[in-house]
Structure formats: C-alpha cells, structure tokens
C-alpha cells in the first residue's frame, strides 16, 4: 500500500534516538520487499510515544505500541498481508459500515425493543453514521493519545502482557494497520484498509488515534468521546459493524449495555477479533 518513500531502510542513519530493535519484513507469503515496521526489543517507556511522534513525523514515521499479548506473538509472527491491502482513501466509511451491518446485525443478541430510536434493534436497517459529539474536545487529539500510551507503557504487563514502541511509515494514525498489512481482523475483513477508512472517519469525528496493535487486538484513544447516551448508542452501532465480536462474544451481549459501558465518555476503545 506504500504511497510515500519508505524511510525504514535508512533508519540507522535517520538521526532518531532509538533503543535496540528490529525491522520486520515477515509476511504470510514470505519476506516483503522492504521493511513494514520497526519495533523495540524491550518494553516501552511512558515517554516513547510522544517523543517518537515528534521526532519521527518529519521522516514520515508514526509511533504505535505493539503487544505480544499473553501468547508472546510479536509483529514478526503476525501473519502480515500487505499484498492483500488496498488504500484506505479508496473506501467510504459509511458504505463499509453499512455493508458490515447488513452482514452481521441479524446476529446481534440484545433482548427486547431498543430504549431509544438511536439504538438499533437486531435485524434493523443501518442507522447511519453517528454525529460529531456536541461537546468540544478537552485537549489535542495527539496529546490525548500520548496520555493513553503513557498510562499503558507505565503498566503494560497489567494491561496487555507487555508493550513495545514501534514505528510505521504512514501519513496518519488511521492508516497504520493498512501500512503494515495487519491481519488481526482477518476473520471479519480480509482487507484492513476498509477498516482504516472507518478509523479515518473516527479521527475526524471523535479525535481518535490508533495507540496499540496486537495480533488481533486494537486500542484507540478518543479525544472527543460521546457525552450523552443518545450519542453513545448511535456510535455503538458503528462499533458493532466494525467489530461484532465486541458484543457477540462479550457479556451482556447487548448493544445498549455496550453503549453505556464501553462508549459513553470513554477515552479509549478496545477491539478484539476472534
């Protein structure tokens, strides 16, 4: 998917102050023709994310925390699929979500009628994109992302089973999964660029940033989260289309409850694909 010159091969001479680390070119189909990302050999420090964002952005590199999870699956073992990845800008976020909704909404297991018309009942038609929250963001989106990255790095073993800092050649945070050909949602979507189109829309509406990637997990910071239950319910429909496993495979298997617990006023969103 590369649309810009890849600075990773010249990382040693870039002037960046980096800890020991490794370049990754391993994919599901064999070695890629250039590195897809760099990641550190040791645990992330709380200042790594903001420091490397400031220093790396001039080179076309963006930071993300990577986690091996409980099974110690680091990026070299992620079955990356860059050859199967298109460009996020070629997809429309609402069309992508509406398609997922049509495919999966019948499986939504909430009981009874929705408490509000913004909370779709199982089998209902796609409700459309959630509105931009009425309240203003409390801080800059990248500041919010740095804060979340710092909290995670300070106690990564508790959060994730470990986290390391990585650098990815990408224009914007939402494109990071596509830039490396991430295959975490493979059982839901084979071309992660389609999900990145949604992440771009969340960047614009909710000041979202991709902060953590694992083998099949993602954590996103949210600088402008929904502040009313109506806004949260509208966005919960998008989350369900984006990652049905968040609701289908997590109690109480109810979209309204998910909106209240995982979306309303939440400054971090977590996703996991089976």
MIROTI-116734 format. One record per residue: z, y, x of N, C-alpha, C in turn; residue in one letter. Coordinates in steps of 0.05 Angstrom, whole numbers, plus 5000, padded with zeros to 4 digits. Each point is the difference from the previous one (the first is absolute). Layout:
N
  n.Z  n.Y  n.X ca.Z ca.Y ca.X  c.Z  c.Y  c.X type
    Z    Y    X    Z    Y    X    Z    Y    X    A
...
***
This chain:
274
  n.Z  n.Y  n.X ca.Z ca.Y ca.X  c.Z  c.Y  c.X type
 5000 4976 5016 5000 5024 4984 5000 5025 5017    X
 5000 4997 5026 5004 5023 5018 4979 5022 4994    X
 5009 5024 4995 4983 5023 4996 5003 5021 5021    X
 5019 4997 5018 5006 5018 5022 5001 4984 5026    X
 4995 5013 5023 5004 4986 5025 5029 4989 5002    X
 5002 4976 5009 5026 4986 5002 5013 5007 5026    X
 5023 5014 5000 5013 5008 5025 5017 4978 5012    X
 5004 4978 4986 5018 4979 5010 4992 4988 5027    X
 4974 4996 5006 4994 4989 5027 5008 5018 5023    X
 5003 5026 4995 5008 5019 5021 5029 5008 4998    X
 5016 4984 4986 5028 5007 4995 5015 5005 5026    X
 4995 4984 5020 5015 5002 5025 4996 5027 5013    X
 4977 5013 4996 4995 5025 5013 5001 5024 4980    X
 5012 4995 4976 5000 5020 4979 5021 5021 5005    X
 5020 4995 5017 5022 5019 5003 5023 4996 4981    X
 4998 4981 4982 5022 4994 4982 5022 4986 5014    X
 5025 5008 4994 5023 4986 5012 5007 4977 4981    X
 4992 4976 5009 5003 4976 4983 5018 4980 5013    X
 5015 4985 4984 5015 4978 5011 4981 4977 5006    X
 5009 4979 5014 4982 4977 5004 4991 4989 4973    X
 4975 4992 4999 4989 4990 4975 4974 4984 5004    X
 4987 4993 4978 4977 4984 5001 4978 5010 4982    X
 4975 4998 5009 4977 5005 4983 4993 4975 4985    X
 4991 5002 4975 4994 4977 4983 4970 5001 4993    X
 4986 4979 5007 4973 4996 4991 4996 4974 4985    X
 5022 4985 4995 4998 4974 4988 4995 5003 4970    X
 4980 4986 4990 4994 5000 4971 4997 4972 4990    X
 4997 4997 4974 4997 4973 4989 4975 4986 5010    X
 4980 5016 5008 4974 4989 5009 4997 5000 5030    X
 5021 5005 5015 4999 5001 5029 5004 5028 5010    X
 4998 5005 5026 5005 5026 5011 4981 5021 4990    X
 5010 5024 4993 4984 5023 4991 4988 5013 5025    X
 4979 5016 4996 4986 5011 5023 5015 5024 5012    X
 5021 5009 4988 5017 5021 5011 5028 4997 4989    X
 5020 5012 5012 5027 4997 4990 5003 5013 4972    X
 5016 4988 4983 5004 5010 4973 5026 5016 4998    X
 5020 4994 5017 5024 5016 5000 5015 4993 5026    X
 5019 5017 5006 5019 4996 5021 5028 4998 4987    X
 5017 4982 5011 5028 5001 4990 5019 4993 5023    X
 5024 5011 4998 5020 4997 5021 5011 4972 5002    X
 5009 4993 5023 5011 4973 5005 5029 4999 4990    X
 5013 5023 4997 5029 5000 4993 5005 5016 4974    X
 5025 5001 4991 5007 5012 4975 4994 5030 5000    X
 4993 5010 4976 4995 5029 4997 5026 5016 5002    X
 4998 5024 5011 5022 5019 5000 4996 5021 4978    X
 5021 5012 4990 4997 5019 4978 4981 5023 5005    X
 4996 5008 5025 4982 5023 5006 4971 4991 5005    X
 4995 4974 5001 4973 4991 5007 4978 5010 4980    X
 5006 4998 4975 4979 5006 4980 4993 5030 5001    X
 5019 5019 4998 4992 5028 5001 4988 5008 5027    X
 5011 4989 5022 4990 5008 5027 4971 4991 5004    X
 4994 4975 4992 4973 4990 5004 4981 5011 4979    X
 5009 5008 4977 4982 5014 4982 4991 5027 5012    X
 5019 5015 5010 4993 5025 5012 4982 4997 5024    X
 5005 4981 5017 4985 4996 5025 4974 4985 4995    X
 5000 4981 4982 4976 4983 4996 4979 5012 4982    X
 5008 5018 4983 4980 5011 4980 4977 5014 5014    X
 5005 5013 5022 4979 5014 5014 4979 4981 5011    X
 5008 4974 5003 4981 4980 5010 4987 4984 4978    X
 5008 5005 4975 4990 4984 4978 5016 4975 4995    X
 5026 5000 5008 5018 4977 4996 5023 5008 4982    X
 5006 4982 4982 5023 5004 4982 5020 4978 5004    X
 5026 5007 4997 5021 4979 5003 5005 4985 4974    X
 5010 4976 5003 5010 4984 4978 5020 4981 5012    X
 5021 4993 4986 5018 4979 5009 4989 4974 4991    X
 5001 4980 5018 4991 4973 4993 5025 4982 5001    X
 5001 4980 4983 5022 4982 4999 4990 4971 5002    X
 5015 4984 5014 4994 4972 5002 5013 4984 4977    X
 5018 5013 4985 5014 4986 4979 5017 4978 5010    X
 5011 4985 4981 5018 4978 5007 4986 4978 5015    X
 4973 4998 4997 4985 4979 5013 4987 5008 5026    X
 5007 5024 5009 4991 5010 5026 4969 5000 5002    X
 4987 5010 4979 4971 5002 5000 4992 5029 5007    X
 4993 5004 5026 4993 5026 5009 4969 5004 4998    X
 4990 5023 5004 4971 5005 4994 4980 4981 5011    X
 5005 4989 5024 4981 4981 5011 4997 4975 4983    X
 5019 4995 4981 5000 4977 4983 4994 5007 4971    X
 4989 5024 4995 4997 5010 4973 4973 4992 4986    X
 4984 4984 5013 4974 4993 4987 4984 5025 4992    X
 4998 5019 5018 4985 5025 4993 4971 4993 4995    X
 4988 5016 4981 4972 4995 4992 4984 5026 4999    X
 4996 5013 5023 4985 5025 5000 4971 4997 4990    X
 4989 4976 5005 4972 4997 4992 4996 4999 4970    X
 5022 4995 4985 4999 4999 4971 5009 5026 4987    X
 5005 5020 5016 5012 5025 4990 4979 5022 4998    X
 4998 5013 4977 4982 5022 4996 5014 5027 5006    X
 4989 5022 4990 5012 5026 5006 5014 5010 4975    X
 5026 5009 5002 5015 5008 4976 4986 5022 4984    X
 4986 5018 5013 4987 5022 4986 4977 4991 4982    X
 4991 4975 5003 4979 4990 4983 5010 4989 4973    X
 5026 5002 4995 5011 4989 4976 5016 5021 4984    X
 4999 4998 4974 5015 5019 4983 5026 4987 4992    X
 5022 5014 5004 5027 4988 4995 5003 4991 4971    X
 4992 5017 4982 5004 4992 4971 4983 4976 4993    X
 4976 4999 5009 4983 4976 4994 5012 4975 5012    X
 5011 5002 5024 5013 4977 5013 5023 4991 4984    X
 5018 5018 4992 5024 4993 4985 4993 4989 4973    X
 4981 5013 4987 4992 4990 4973 4990 4972 5001    X
 4985 4993 5021 4990 4973 5003 5023 4980 5005    X
 5019 5007 5017 5023 4983 5004 5016 4996 4974    X
 5003 5022 4986 5015 4999 4974 4987 4981 4981    X
 4974 5002 4998 4986 4981 4981 5003 4971 5009    X
 5002 4996 5026 5003 4972 5010 5028 4989 4997    X
 5020 5018 5001 5027 4990 5002 5019 5008 4978    X
 4994 5019 4984 5020 5011 4981 5008 4979 4979    X
 4983 4981 4994 5008 4979 4981 5023 4983 5011    X
 5004 5001 5026 5021 4984 5012 5027 5015 5001    X
 5000 5026 4993 5024 5015 5001 5020 4989 4979    X
 5025 4995 5009 5018 4984 4984 5022 5016 4987    X
 4996 5026 4996 5020 5016 4986 5002 4991 4971    X
 5024 5003 4988 5005 4991 4973 5000 5023 4980    X
 4988 4996 4977 5002 5020 4979 4981 5023 5004    X
 5002 5019 4982 4983 5024 5001 5010 5019 5022    X
 4983 5016 5012 5008 5018 5020 5018 5022 4989    X
 5019 5010 5017 5018 5020 4990 4987 5027 4998    X
 4976 5003 5012 4987 5026 4999 4970 4994 5002    X
 4983 5018 4989 4972 4994 5001 4988 4999 5028    X
 5015 5012 5019 4991 4999 5028 5006 4974 5014    X
 5015 4982 4987 5006 4974 5011 4984 4979 4986    X
 4977 4991 5012 4981 4983 4986 5012 4972 4993    X
 4994 4990 4977 5007 4973 4992 4982 4980 5013    X
 5008 4976 5004 4983 4979 5011 4974 4998 4985    X
 4978 4998 5014 4974 4998 4987 4988 5026 4991    X
 5014 5022 5003 4989 5026 4991 4979 5010 5018    X
 4985 5020 4991 4978 5011 5016 5012 5017 5023    X
 4984 5004 5021 5008 5016 5023 5008 5028 4991    X
 5025 5009 5007 5010 5026 4989 4990 5024 5016    X
 4986 4996 5022 4991 5023 5017 5020 5007 5021    X
 4992 5017 5018 5017 5008 5023 5024 5016 4991    X
 5022 4996 5013 5025 5015 4995 4996 5029 5009    X
 5013 5018 4986 4997 5029 5008 5015 5006 5026    X
 4993 5022 5012 5015 5010 5023 5028 5008 4989    X
 5022 4992 5013 5026 5008 4991 5003 5030 4997    X
 5015 5008 4980 5003 5028 4994 5016 5015 5022    X
 5019 4986 5012 5017 5014 5020 4985 5002 5026    X
 5007 5020 5016 4989 5003 5026 5013 4982 5020    X
 4985 4994 5021 5011 4983 5022 5023 5015 5014    X
 5020 4985 5008 5023 5012 5013 4994 5006 5029    X
 4981 4986 5012 4993 5004 5028 4972 4990 5005    X
 4989 5007 5023 4974 4992 5008 4998 4969 5000    X
 4976 4990 4992 4997 4971 4997 5004 4985 5027    X
 4991 5012 5022 5004 4986 5026 5029 5001 5009    X
 5014 5021 4992 5029 5002 5006 5015 4978 4985    X
 4992 4996 4974 5013 4979 4984 4994 4973 5012    X
 4975 4996 5009 4993 4974 5012 5016 4995 5025    X
 5002 5021 5017 5016 4997 5025 5029 4993 4994    X
 5011 5012 4979 5027 4994 4993 5004 4971 4992    X
 4981 4990 4984 5002 4971 4992 4997 4982 5024    X
 4980 5007 5017 4995 4984 5024 5025 4999 5018    X
 5014 5023 5002 5024 5001 5016 5023 4983 4989    X
 5003 5001 4973 5021 4983 4988 4994 4971 5004    X
 4975 4992 4998 4993 4972 5004 5004 4992 5029    X
 4990 5016 5018 5003 4994 5029 5029 4998 5008    X
 5017 5016 4988 5028 4999 5007 5014 4974 4992    X
 4989 4986 4981 5012 4975 4991 4979 4981 4991    X
 4979 4996 5017 4977 4984 4992 5006 4971 4995    X
 5019 4989 5015 5007 4972 4996 5011 4996 4972    X
 5015 5019 4990 5011 4998 4973 4978 5003 4979    X
 4982 5018 5005 4978 5006 4980 4979 4978 5001    X
 4991 4993 5024 4974 4986 5002 5000 4976 5018    X
 5022 4995 5014 5000 4979 5020 4987 5010 5026    X
 5000 5026 5004 4988 5012 5024 4976 5018 4994    X
 4997 5021 5015 4977 5018 4997 4993 5012 5027    X
 4974 5003 5005 4990 5012 5024 4980 5022 4993    X
 4998 5020 5018 4981 5021 4995 4971 4991 5008    X
 4981 5009 4984 4972 4994 5006 4983 5025 4997    X
 4976 4999 5012 4981 5022 4997 4974 4988 4991    X
 4987 5014 4981 4976 4991 4987 4979 5023 5000    X
 4975 4994 5007 4980 5021 4998 4992 5005 4971    X
 5010 5021 4988 4994 5006 4972 5002 5030 4996    X
 4984 5010 4981 5000 5028 4992 5025 5008 4985    X
 5009 4982 4982 5022 5006 4982 5017 4976 4996    X
 5025 5004 4992 5019 4978 4997 4989 4978 4981    X
 4988 5009 4978 4991 4981 4980 4979 4980 5011    X
 4986 5008 5021 4979 4983 5011 5009 4980 5021    X
 5026 5001 5007 5010 4983 5021 4994 4970 4994    X
 5006 4990 4976 4995 4971 4996 4970 4993 5003    X
 4982 5018 4991 4972 4994 5003 4991 5002 5029    X
 5011 5018 5015 4992 5004 5028 5005 4975 5016    X
 5020 4984 4993 5006 4975 5015 4990 4975 4985    X
 4988 5003 4977 4991 4977 4985 5023 4983 4990    X
 5022 5013 4992 5024 4987 4991 4994 4981 4977    X
 5011 4976 5001 4994 4980 4979 5025 4992 4984    X
 5021 5017 5001 5024 4994 4986 4996 4994 4970    X
 4983 5016 4986 4997 4995 4971 4976 4981 4994    X
 4993 4982 5019 4976 4984 4997 4999 4984 4974    X
 5023 4990 4990 5000 4985 4975 4996 5018 4976    X
 5001 5026 5004 4995 5019 4978 4974 5015 5004    X
 4994 5007 5025 4976 5016 5006 4990 4993 5027    X
 4975 4991 5003 4989 4993 5026 4990 5023 5017    X
 4996 5023 4988 4991 5024 5014 5022 5021 4997    X
 5017 5003 5021 5024 5017 4998 4992 5029 4997    X
 4975 5007 5006 4991 5028 4997 5002 5009 4971    X
 4998 4982 4981 5003 5007 4972 5028 5008 4994    X
 5020 4987 5012 5027 5008 4997 5006 5026 5015    X
 4986 5004 5022 5003 5026 5015 4990 5023 4983    X
 4980 4996 4983 4991 5021 4983 5022 5009 4981    X
 5016 4981 4991 5023 5006 4983 5021 5015 5017    X
 5005 4990 5024 5019 5014 5018 4992 5029 5005    X
 4974 5005 5003 4990 5027 5003 5008 5017 4975    X
 4996 4989 4977 5007 5014 4975 5030 5005 4999    X
 5017 4981 5009 5029 5004 5001 5007 5021 5021    X
 4986 5001 5021 5004 5022 5020 4997 5027 4986    X
 4979 5002 4984 4994 5026 4988 5019 5007 4977    X
 5008 4980 4985 5017 5006 4976 5030 4999 5006    X
 5008 4982 5018 5029 4994 5004 5009 5005 5029    X
 4983 5011 5017 5007 5004 5028 5008 4974 5013    X
 4986 4979 4995 5006 4973 5011 4989 4997 5028    X
 5014 4984 5016 4991 4993 5027 5007 4970 5005    X
 4981 4986 5012 5005 4972 5008 5019 5001 5025    X
 5023 4989 4997 5020 5001 5022 5004 4973 5013    X
 4998 4978 4985 5005 4973 5011 4979 4981 4990    X
 4990 4983 5017 4984 4977 4993 5012 4975 5012    X
 5000 4978 4985 5006 4974 5009 4977 4981 4995    X
 5004 4974 5003 4979 4981 4995 4989 5003 4972    X
 5017 5003 4980 4991 5003 4972 5017 5020 4985    X
 5012 5019 5015 5018 5020 4988 4992 5028 5008    X
 5008 5019 4984 4994 5029 5006 5023 5016 4989    X
 5008 5021 5015 5019 5020 4990 4987 5027 5003    X
 5002 5015 4979 4987 5027 4998 5022 5021 4995    X
 5000 5021 5016 5017 5022 4994 4988 5017 4978    X
 5018 5014 4985 4991 5015 4976 5013 5028 5001    X
 4985 5020 5007 5011 5027 5002 5003 5013 4973    X
 4986 4991 4979 5001 5013 4974 5002 4978 4978    X
 5022 4986 4998 5001 4978 4981 5003 5010 4971    X
 4993 4983 4981 5004 5007 4971 5029 5006 4995    X
 5005 5022 4985 5027 5009 4995 5009 4996 4971    X
 4982 4990 4982 5006 4995 4973 4992 4971 4994    X
 5013 4988 4980 4994 4972 4993 4971 4998 4990    X
 4990 5020 4987 4972 4999 4990 4981 4999 5024    X
 5005 5017 5020 4983 5000 5024 5002 4973 5014    X
 5024 4989 5002 5005 4974 5014 4986 4978 4985    X
 5000 4999 4974 4987 4979 4985 4970 5001 5003    X
 4989 5025 5001 4971 5002 5004 4992 4989 5027    X
 5016 5006 5021 4994 4991 5026 5005 4970 5003    X
 5019 4989 4986 5006 4972 5002 4976 4983 4993    X
 4983 5010 4981 4976 4986 4994 4981 4998 5024    X
 4999 5021 5015 4983 5000 5025 5012 4980 5020    X
 5026 5000 5003 5013 4981 5018 4994 4971 4992    X
 5000 4995 4974 4995 4973 4991 4971 4992 5007    X
 4981 5018 4995 4973 4994 5006 4996 4996 5031    X
 5014 5017 5015 4998 5000 5029 5012 4974 5012    X
 5023 4992 4989 5015 4977 5011 5014 4986 4977    X
 4986 4983 4985 5013 4986 4978 5024 4984 5007    X
 5001 4990 5025 5023 4983 5008 5026 5015 5000    X
 4999 5027 5002 5025 5016 4999 5015 4996 4973    X
 4985 4995 4979 5011 4996 4974 5000 4971 4991    X
 4977 4987 5004 4998 4972 4991 5019 4981 5014    X
 5006 5006 5025 5017 4981 5016 5027 5012 5007    X
 5008 5021 4986 5027 5012 5006 5014 5006 4973    X
 5024 4989 4996 5015 5006 4976 5004 5030 4998    X
 5001 5011 4975 4999 4987 4974 4972 4996 4989    X
 4980 5001 5016 4972 4995 4991 4993 5019 4977    X
 5008 5025 5002 4996 5019 4979 4991 5027 5011    X
 4978 5010 4989 4988 5025 5011 5018 5024 4996    X
 5014 5002 4977 5018 5023 4995 5024 4999 5020    X
 5011 4976 5003 5022 4998 5019 4992 5006 5028    X
 4976 4991 5008 4990 5007 5027 4996 5030 5003    X
 4990 5013 4979 4996 5029 5002 5027 5014 5005    X
 5021 4992 4987 5025 5013 5002 5014 4994 5027    X
 4996 4975 5009 5014 4991 5024 4985 5007 5026    X
 4974 4996 5000 4984 5001 5025 4982 5024 5002    X
 4997 5016 4979 4982 5023 5001 5014 5026 4996    X
 5017 5002 4980 5013 5025 4993 5016 5011 5023    X
 4993 5024 5010 5014 5013 5022 5002 4984 5025    X
 4983 4980 5003 5001 4984 5024 4983 5012 5023    X
 5011 5003 5023 4986 5013 5023 4987 4979 5018    X
 5001 4975 4992 4986 4978 5015 4992 4979 4979    X
 4975 4991 5003 4989 4978 4983 4995 4976 5018    X
 5008 4977 4991 4995 4975 5015 4981 4982 4984    X
 4982 4987 5014 4981 4982 4988 4999 4974 5015    X
 4997 4978 4985 4997 4974 5012 4980 4983 4984    X
 4982 4988 5015 4980 4983 4987 5004 4971 5008    X
 5000 4983 4980 5004 4971 5005 4976 4988 5014    X
***
